[in-house]
Amino acid sequence: MTKQQNIIGPQVPKLRYQQGITQDGLAARCGVLGWDLSRATLSKIEAQLRCVTDIELDILARALKVEIAHLYPKKNRRTTVRS
């Protein structure tokens, strides 16, 4: 079994499907934002076979028009506690 390379992978296709975006479409959006991302690389990210840098995470969030926190599984999202 291959070790998971990221924890955001499964959220990306969920968000894509909700917005009706294909992998090619999301890769194109990322390209407009400055990240030359191929459909094959996006597929590896979604399958958790490729690491994602902080800059790439930011671009993915912007391309999907969500906050970065929405890319993390709910169990890993941090909540802010105010005193």
Secondary structure by P-SEA (a helix, b strand, c coil): cccccccaaaaaaaaaaaacccaaaaaaaaaaacccccaaaaaaaaaccccccaaaaaaaaaaaccccccccccccbbbbbcc
